[in-house]
Every structure is written in C-alpha cells, then in structure tokens.
Amino acid sequence: MATSVGAATRNLANAQQLQQKSPPVSCNSLAVSQVVLAQPSRVRGGLVCGYASSTFFASETPFSFVARPMPRHHQRRNGSFVVCADADYYATLGVAKTADKSEIKSAYRKLARQYHPDVNKEPEAEQKFKDISNAYEVLSDDEKRSIYDRFGEAGLKGAGGAGGTGGFNNPFDLFETFFGGMGGRSSAQARNRPVQGDDERYDLLLDFKEAVFGTEKDIDVTRLESCNTCAGSGAKPGTTPTPCSTCGGQGQVMTTAQTPLGMFQQVTTCPACKGSGEISTPCLTCSGDGRVRKSKRISLKVPAGVDSGSRLRVRSEGNAGRKGGSPGDLYVFINVKSDLELKRDGYNIYVSAKVSYIDAILGTTVKVPTVDGFVDLKIPAGTQPGSTLVMSKRGVPLLGKPNLRGDELVKVVVEIPKKLSSEERKLVEELAEVSKPKAGSSR
C-alpha cells in the first residue's frame, strides 16, 4: 500500500470525496497494518498518513478517529540518535510557521554559530547543531518545506527527498558551505587543527618556615613530550598520511537503522581513523600518539606566604599538545607541614606563653617563639589569664607583597601552683589578709 507523495496527495482528495459519500465507520475496520503516525493530528478527510520504514501509508477508507498525542521520543545525545518522526523544524530554529526565507536564514546563522562544537563545548551542543542544520536544510528549500508543511517528515521520506535528519551526510558541511568554515577551514582541517596539551599536576610538601618565607625547589615532573622520532606527527618517518577511506576524511561516520518508529541515524567517531580523518602508518616510538612520557627536572620558585591549598602555575610545563598544539601548564599544589609551637591562620601566627601568677601580678619579660626565632615579650603587670598580646608584624609575609606581614598573637596562660610550701602559703595568707577591705572602707 506504499505510495509516493503525489499518489498520497491524490488519495487525500479521493478520501475527501469518499467521506462525503459514506458515513464514518469504526477505526477497527481500517485495513492498514503497522501505521505509525508522524503527526497524529494530521488527519484530513478520513485519510491517515503515517510514516514507518521510510514508507508512506494511506487508506482511502473514511473512518472516525480520536487522536491521542504521541509522546515525543527521546533523543540520545551522546550517541547522536535522531528520531525522524516528530521533529518540529520551526521550533528548532525558533521561527514562526509563516517565517520567510530571510528570517529562517537569520535564525540558522545565529543558532549554528552558537552551537557549533568548535565554539560550544557543552555535551549536547553537537546534537543541537545537527538538529539546527536539519531544520534549515528543509525550511530553506521551497519544495521540501511545502511537503513538510503538508505531511511532516513522513512526506519527505516517502518522496525520497533529502529532508529530515537524513538530508545530508554531514551537517558540518552545510555549516561550512554557508559560512565558509570556522576561520576558513574545511571540516577535516578543523578536526585536525592543533590541539593544546592537557595541564599536569604536581603535589609539593613544604616545611612550615619554607611556606612562610618562600624557597626554591627542584622537582621532577613526568609529562607527555613531543616525540622526537616523528616530530609529533604520530606517523612513521618517511610515510605520508592519507584520507581515511571509511569516513572520506570527515572523521565521523553515520549509520542508519530502521525501526517501527521510523528511521534512526547515529553519528559516531570513525573507528578506522579515530576521528582524525586520516590514516597513517604509526610511529613505532610513540605508537602513533605523537607524544611520549618523559621526566624533567624543573627549578621552582615558591613565593613567601603560600599555605596549604595554594596553587602555583608554571606556564607551558604541562603535557605536549597534539598536531603542533601548544603545551599545557603545570599546576603545583602546596601542602604545608604543621609546626609544634606556632599555629597559622591566614597571615597571622598564634602562640601561647606561660607565666606564673606572681609574674602575671608583678609583670615580667618572657621569650616567645616566632617565625624569626625567639623574641622578648613584655608581660605587663596585672595581666589577666587568657589575655592576648599582639606582636605587630611578626606574622607571615603577604603573598605577592613580602614587605607586608601579619601579626603574632600571644595568649597568656597563667599557671596556678597546685601545691605550696609552708613559707609560700604563709606569704600568700599575709597577702590575702592585707587585701581584705578594712572596716569602714569600701574597695
């Protein structure tokens, strides 16, 4: 019962005439098998046009029908599955059904640039770009647009047209034809453009004072470097890469599968060339990667004021790029050992100083540890337990501003003896007696 679009159109007219001559009958009497509605609401004059297996089905038997919206089939973005049964090309481009060619062209230009995978790195950008290209290819062609408006994608498939998701083998070619490529490159050239190398990480452990005042360290970093044998090309010396015959140099292949829901198309990386679009005899040294893993000793200057969690960036000391791309950067993550006496919080240093209760009362001078060594600290008379004394500019130099420093905060811990000699007790009792308020006086 498969017919062409022209025959389907004639059947539509015949069905309209038949509807006027005979009353509707039950849907159960319709002798059409395996009909999948591309647009369930597209029922004209008792004629059901459905799309399945790239074939247009039509029935000239009028019938009564209650249309239930068919749920939209999910598209698997990572696998680039495209369901050719319910796409709304107007919605894809964000234009009205009455839009003229200039509006459609303008919408395509804007969206194609926005979602081109070379510009947009979001996971769904590539599939979105393909959907936009599909929609523009149909709506920019008067004949295809007319068929799509009347019969949906099913009409395009039934007519053997190139519309819908099968409209072109590579949506990037449409973009490059329209824009002249990204920066004038062809799709194969774009995929073979230089790729910057990945960044490398190194974890460095520092002593407490090394982090405070800065230091210089020699570190051994293992990273990918350009292969000297093939000069980074990945090809065996003396050989020349040739276009991949599997994908035609595009780096991607499209497979088509027919299902009861329609035609599925999947765009995947070419398994033969791994997406490069070229086939070459691999270099024996680097196995075709163009890079080999090596160790290099680097002299690293650590600035004063770093702390655990600080990150130092060493430009161009990361992994080598591919196809002549620039190397990545080396990121050194700092971790600092703790000190037994000094505690750090930002740029300030915290320490405790123990004094006797007598010294707290009378005042004294004690030696206090600092990052610069031991320094004399004056304890004022009458210092209360738990008091904090500030030693200005005895803290950590500010990162990037070594002439400025934080402070050292000293917490005074007053020690109260648990046992007293008889003489000490006698003196304390005398002091207590003297300290008692006298009769008739208030303190």
Secondary structure, 3 states (H helix, E strand, C coil): CEECHHHHHHHHHHHHHHHHHCCCECHHHCCCCCCCCCCCCCEECCEECEEECCEEECCCCCECCCCCCCCCCCCCCCCCEEECCCCCHHHHHCCCCCCCHHHHHHHHHHHHHHHCCCCCCCCCHHHHHHHHHHHHHHHCCHHHHHHHHHHHHHHHHHCCCCCHHHCCCCHHHHHHHHHCCHHHCCHHHHHCCCECCCCEEEEEEECHHHHHHCEEEEEEEEEEEECCCCCCCCECCCCCCEECCCCCCCCEEEEEEEECCEEEEEEEECCCCCCCCEECCECCCCCCCCEEEEEEEEEEEECCCCCCCCEEEECCCCCCCECCCCCCCEEEEEEECCCCCCEEECCEEEEEEEEEHHHHHHCEEEEEEECCEEEEEEECCCCCCCCEEEECCCCCEECCEEEEECCEEEEEEEECCCCCCHHHHHHHHHHHHHHCCCCCCCC
